[in-house]
């Protein structure tokens, strides 16, 4: 559980000369060395050296038998549904508050995304809402590890097993998060990760699919390269996709995965700096990220939810912070609110709507200093308490 600790006094800084961004990677000599080597030598006989190393290292880290490097986290989700043979007429249960990729990949298959409410504390899919949404057409559940936080995966897997449902984890933002001694991506039948430039570990764009099923791994390695035959060159057995990770991306990703514990430690330190300065605000003003007992959140994005007594609306607070050179990012809109879904379905997901429309990601880049966090937190506090007073 996240514990309150005393705030260390740092020398206050004035308004920065430029915007303090919400994200940003840590690039060291290791990343530069691997990428340069891939550029100079990663061709012909060595064309997939870093892909192989990346897949093996990520599989070992999360604790699965198989890992497949892919071009995007979205592609990993789509490929997982293809491996599940999700088809028109099927239903896939997903949280209403998440990135639109989750529903789009369901639509790619011709199946129907079913939007359910979230837990207002963890911001992840609510197992009780899953139970209510199951129909004879339900084939799969897609829990999302929102901003690195953990869904109640033990309960979700019990539901899935009871109803013979498949589970693909959108653990894209949660590399390094541990829930009850199991890492994100290893609870369900398939896990997915993203290495997009704002994530905790980056390769610009990139993703991965992890599983303990050799059958799914073998079929995925065919599907991700246009359904190719593993033994017969330029022979294709089915219509597939082009989702294969490049050696250059894998070189950067390998270095980041090798440093993941260092990156998690820094993200958690950044959250702790915020927590020290903001957790004494009343819960009717803000709440912050939650960590289950006996678990570890990677704290990818330190975030706040404005309470019902907040004197400022979300966008008002964001504008005021922007004037002080503090970047923020709003939470994802409920997917059922978006034009391609609104009107087609009826939902009653009050938690998803409240959290979505009142949530803010604060600057959380791994290179942030305590002085910068102190400046941001002081301004958040001043704006909320001054207006409240």
ZAMARGU-4260 file (C-alpha; in steps of 0.2 Angstrom, whole numbers, plus 5000, padded with zeros to 4 digits):
<rodrens>
0) 5000/5000/5000 | 5006/5018/4997 | 5011/5026/5013 | 5011/5044/5018 | 5029/5050/5021
5) 5035/5067/5026 | 5039/5079/5012 | 5058/5084/5010 | 5061/5102/5009 | 5069/5108/4993
10) 5073/5125/4987 | 5058/5131/4978 | 5060/5135/4959 | 5052/5149/4949 | 5042/5147/4934
15) 5051/5136/4921 | 5057/5144/4905 | 5048/5130/4895 | 5034/5118/4897 | 5037/5104/4910
20) 5030/5089/4899 | 5019/5075/4905 | 5031/5062/4898 | 5049/5059/4893 | 5061/5044/4892
25) 5078/5041/4900 | 5091/5037/4887 | 5108/5032/4892 | 5124/5026/4884 | 5117/5008/4884
30) 5103/5013/4872 | 5115/5023/4861 | 5127/5008/4860 | 5114/4995/4856 | 5105/5006/4843
35) 5122/5011/4835 | 5127/4993/4834 | 5110/4989/4826 | 5112/5002/4813 | 5130/4997/4808
40) 5129/4978/4810 | 5111/4973/4811 | 5109/4967/4794 | 5109/4951/4784 | 5115/4937/4796
45) 5112/4948/4811 | 5096/4955/4805 | 5085/4950/4820 | 5098/4948/4833 | 5091/4962/4844
50) 5073/4956/4841 | 5078/4939/4848 | 5087/4946/4863 | 5072/4958/4866 | 5059/4944/4866
55) 5069/4933/4877 | 5073/4947/4890 | 5055/4953/4891 | 5049/4935/4893 | 5061/4931/4906
60) 5057/4947/4915 | 5038/4945/4916 | 5039/4926/4918 | 5032/4918/4903 | 5037/4905/4890
65) 5034/4915/4874 | 5036/4934/4869 | 5033/4941/4852 | 5040/4958/4847 | 5027/4969/4837
70) 5026/4986/4829 | 5013/4993/4842 | 5003/4989/4857 | 4987/4990/4847 | 4994/4977/4835
75) 4997/4965/4850 | 4979/4967/4856 | 4972/4964/4838 | 4983/4949/4836 | 4978/4942/4852
80) 4959/4943/4847 | 4964/4934/4830 | 4973/4920/4840 | 4957/4919/4850 | 4947/4917/4834
85) 4935/4931/4839 | 4923/4934/4825 | 4907/4943/4820 | 4893/4939/4832 | 4905/4937/4847
90) 4906/4950/4861 | 4921/4956/4870 | 4919/4965/4887 | 4930/4980/4890 | 4931/4995/4902
95) 4922/5010/4896 | 4936/5021/4901 | 4952/5016/4891 | 4961/5021/4875 | 4950/5019/4860
100) 4962/5005/4853 | 4954/4993/4864 | 4937/4994/4856 | 4944/4997/4839 | 4953/4981/4838
105) 4937/4972/4843 | 4928/4981/4829 | 4942/4975/4817 | 4937/4957/4820 | 4918/4961/4817
110) 4914/4957/4835 | 4905/4969/4847 | 4914/4978/4861 | 4903/4978/4877 | 4907/4993/4888
115) 4906/4991/4907 | 4910/5002/4922 | 4926/5004/4931 | 4931/5003/4949 | 4932/5021/4955
120) 4947/5018/4966 | 4958/5008/4954 | 4951/5016/4938 | 4952/4998/4931 | 4937/4987/4925
125) 4925/4982/4939 | 4923/4963/4941 | 4905/4965/4946 | 4901/4975/4930 | 4909/4961/4920
130) 4897/4948/4928 | 4882/4958/4924 | 4888/4960/4906 | 4890/4942/4901 | 4879/4934/4888
135) 4879/4918/4878 | 4889/4928/4865 | 4903/4933/4876 | 4919/4926/4871 | 4933/4936/4880
140) 4937/4950/4893 | 4950/4963/4890 | 4955/4971/4907 | 4966/4986/4906 | 4979/4991/4918
145) 4975/5009/4918 | 4990/5021/4920 | 5000/5006/4927 | 4987/5002/4940 | 4981/4984/4943
150) 4963/4977/4940 | 4957/4964/4952 | 4964/4951/4941 | 4961/4936/4953 | 4942/4940/4953
155) 4942/4942/4934 | 4951/4926/4931 | 4938/4917/4942 | 4924/4924/4932 | 4933/4920/4916
160) 4936/4902/4921 | 4918/4900/4927 | 4911/4905/4911 | 4924/4898/4899 | 4930/4915/4893
165) 4947/4920/4886 | 4956/4935/4894 | 4968/4946/4885 | 4976/4959/4897 | 4979/4977/4890
170) 4994/4978/4901 | 5002/4990/4888 | 5005/5004/4902 | 5010/4992/4916 | 5027/4985/4913
175) 5034/4982/4930 | 5018/4982/4939 | 5015/4967/4951 | 4999/4961/4957 | 4999/4948/4971
180) 5016/4941/4966 | 5012/4940/4947 | 5018/4953/4935 | 5006/4963/4923 | 5003/4953/4907
185) 5004/4936/4915 | 4987/4933/4923 | 4977/4931/4908 | 4979/4919/4893 | 4988/4933/4883
190) 4996/4949/4889 | 5001/4964/4879 | 5013/4978/4881 | 5017/4995/4872 | 5033/5004/4870
195) 5026/5020/4863 | 5037/5035/4867 | 5027/5041/4882 | 5027/5024/4891 | 5038/5019/4905
200) 5050/5009/4893 | 5051/5016/4875 | 5056/5012/4858 | 5047/5026/4849 | 5033/5014/4843
205) 5032/4996/4847 | 5023/4982/4856 | 5024/4964/4862 | 5013/4949/4865 | 5017/4937/4879
210) 5009/4920/4882 | 5013/4903/4890 | 5005/4894/4875 | 5017/4887/4862 | 5002/4885/4850
215) 4997/4903/4851 | 5015/4909/4849 | 5018/4898/4834 | 5002/4904/4825 | 5006/4922/4830
220) 5023/4921/4822 | 5014/4916/4806 | 5000/4929/4807 | 5011/4944/4811 | 5020/4941/4794
225) 5005/4939/4782 | 5001/4922/4787 | 5018/4915/4781 | 5023/4896/4782 | 5037/4893/4794
230) 5045/4880/4782 | 5041/4886/4765 | 5048/4902/4759 | 5036/4915/4752 | 5021/4903/4755
235) 5007/4910/4765 | 4993/4899/4773 | 4981/4912/4778 | 4978/4931/4777 | 4988/4939/4790
240) 4995/4956/4795 | 5012/4965/4795 | 5016/4968/4813 | 5034/4962/4814 | 5046/4972/4825
245) 5061/4979/4817 | 5079/4976/4823 | 5082/4994/4826 | 5066/4996/4837 | 5071/4980/4847
250) 5089/4987/4850 | 5081/5002/4860 | 5068/4992/4868 | 5081/4979/4874 | 5091/4992/4883
255) 5075/4999/4891 | 5069/4982/4897 | 5086/4978/4904 | 5084/4994/4914 | 5065/4992/4919
260) 5068/4990/4938 | 5078/5007/4938 | 5064/5015/4928 | 5050/5008/4940 | 5060/5014/4955
265) 5061/5032/4948 | 5043/5032/4943 | 5038/5027/4960 | 5050/5040/4968 | 5041/5053/4957
270) 5024/5048/4963 | 5030/5048/4981 | 5036/5066/4979 | 5019/5071/4973 | 5011/5060/4987
275) 5021/5069/5000 | 5015/5086/4994 | 4997/5082/4989 | 4990/5068/4999 | 4985/5080/5014
280) 4972/5088/5003 | 4954/5083/5007 | 4947/5069/4997 | 4933/5080/4991 | 4946/5090/4982
285) 4957/5076/4974 | 4961/5058/4975 | 4977/5050/4968 | 4983/5033/4961 | 4979/5017/4971
290) 4990/5003/4975 | 4983/4986/4981 | 4990/4978/4997 | 5004/4966/4993 | 5006/4973/4975
295) 5018/4986/4967 | 5012/4999/4954 | 5024/5005/4941 | 5017/5023/4944 | 5018/5026/4925
300) 5007/5042/4926 | 5005/5051/4943 | 4987/5056/4941 | 4973/5066/4951 | 4954/5065/4950
305) 4946/5081/4955 | 4933/5078/4969 | 4915/5085/4969 | 4920/5100/4980 | 4934/5105/4968
310) 4932/5124/4965 | 4939/5122/4947 | 4933/5111/4933 | 4946/5100/4925 | 4949/5111/4910
315) 4950/5126/4921 | 4964/5119/4931 | 4973/5113/4916 | 4973/5130/4908 | 4979/5138/4924
320) 4993/5126/4925 | 4998/5128/4907 | 4999/5147/4911 | 5013/5142/4923 | 5022/5131/4911
325) 5015/5115/4918 | 5009/5102/4905 | 4995/5090/4909 | 4985/5077/4900 | 4966/5073/4902
330) 4960/5056/4905 | 4953/5046/4890 | 4935/5050/4886 | 4923/5036/4889 | 4923/5026/4873
335) 4904/5025/4873 | 4904/5044/4871 | 4914/5044/4855 | 4904/5047/4839 | 4907/5030/4831
340) 4899/5022/4847 | 4887/5035/4854 | 4869/5031/4850 | 4873/5013/4845 | 4873/5007/4863
345) 4865/5011/4879 | 4877/5012/4894 | 4876/5016/4913 | 4894/5018/4918 | 4894/5032/4930
350) 4911/5029/4937 | 4919/5028/4920 | 4911/5045/4916 | 4915/5054/4932 | 4933/5048/4933
355) 4936/5051/4914 | 4929/5069/4914 | 4938/5074/4930 | 4955/5065/4928 | 4972/5073/4925
360) 4989/5066/4922 | 5002/5076/4930 | 5020/5078/4923 | 5027/5060/4926 | 5042/5059/4914
365) 5056/5048/4922 | 5069/5063/4921 | 5058/5074/4932 | 5068/5082/4947 | 5060/5084/4965
370) 5062/5102/4962 | 5051/5101/4947 | 5038/5090/4956 | 5038/5102/4971 | 5034/5117/4959
375) 5020/5107/4951 | 5012/5101/4967 | 5013/5119/4975 | 5004/5126/4960 | 4990/5112/4960
380) 4988/5115/4979 | 4988/5134/4978 | 4975/5134/4964 | 4963/5122/4972 | 4965/5128/4990
385) 4965/5147/4985 | 4949/5145/4975 | 4941/5134/4988 | 4945/5147/5002
</rodrens>
